Amino acid sequence: TISCNHWVLAWTGLEINTLAILPLISKSHHPRAIEAATKYFLVQAAASTLVLFSSMTNAWHTGQWDITQLTNPTSSLILTAALAMKLGLVPFHFWFPEVLQGSSLPIGLLLSTAMKFPPITLLYMTSHSLNPTLLVTMALLSAALGGWMGLNQTQTRKILAFSSISHLGWMAIIISYNPKLTLLNFYLYALMTAAVFLTLNSTKALNLSTLMTSWTKTPALNAMLMLTLLSLAGLPPLTGFLPKWLIIQELTKQEMAPAATIISLLSLLGLFFYLRLAYCATITLPPHTTNHMKQWHVNKPTNPM
């Protein structure tokens, strides 16, 4: 998909991508995993159909199958909706937290990073043809809902899903004005998210209560997790601050200071749940370590003799 210039080849790549991840999601044969795989397949199949329909409509009006020659406004609108559905941008975000919750942490990492790369690339290649107002609206809604809905979560995978939706808002708001910034933001987000997912996978922390007791087992790993989470929140002087700063700077240059202000304020919602994760991972210590060592002990019945 990334290296194609023809719409049909790009669509084929997207379909192969979807079919390749389905067995990985449903590998455990758990009902939640099967449900997640089914939801993922239905959403991605619908989005791929819209991509094909958009490209056919454009070819019908212009005679062009080249990805960069998307000039028909209707095709552009349909493609924006299709790629938003593939990525999990608001208002097509409902499937993503559910699918991530039904998957294991390593597969969740793939869904949050590698599987989002082809749609991001298609957005990058068609960025000059897309409707900026629509993208900015979807971006602000994604940043708002991603932060707002993540506040009440206790499952780490759902928190990371809403974090992903919020970050996609930052990527979508700038893609019409400076597409390279979107790619930079995506690369840094993928690196930081990979670190978080792999750390949580090492500590087997699927919810906040498990995360609270993991400090006694892996203090160094949890300290690194705290720094990565603060970086994802965009706090200076950490890496995650760089793309947000550049995006705000670019939006101000484009005379979009209100949008820059709103998305900056909305990122404070995300900061709350990142801080809560970091607090649970490092600052919350169990009162007596011995109480939490019992998970390695076998309870043997007391011999009355």
Buried (B, 14 or more C-beta within 10 A) or exposed (E): BEEBEEBEBBBBBBBEBBEEBBEBBBEBEEEEBBBBBBBBBEBBEBBBEBBBBBBBBBBEEBEBBBBEBBEBEEBBBBBBBBBBBBBBBBEBBEBBBBBBBBBBBEBBBBBBBEBBBBBBBBBBBBBEBBBBEBBBBBBBBBBBBBBBBBEEBEBBBBBBBBBBBBBBBBBBBBBBBBBEBBBBBBBBBBBBBBBBBBBBBBBEBBBBEBBBBBBEBBEEBBBBBBBBBBBBBBBEEBBBBBBBEBBBEBBEEBEBEEBBEBBBEBBEBBBEBBBBBBBBBBEBEEEEEEEBEEEEEEEEEEEEE
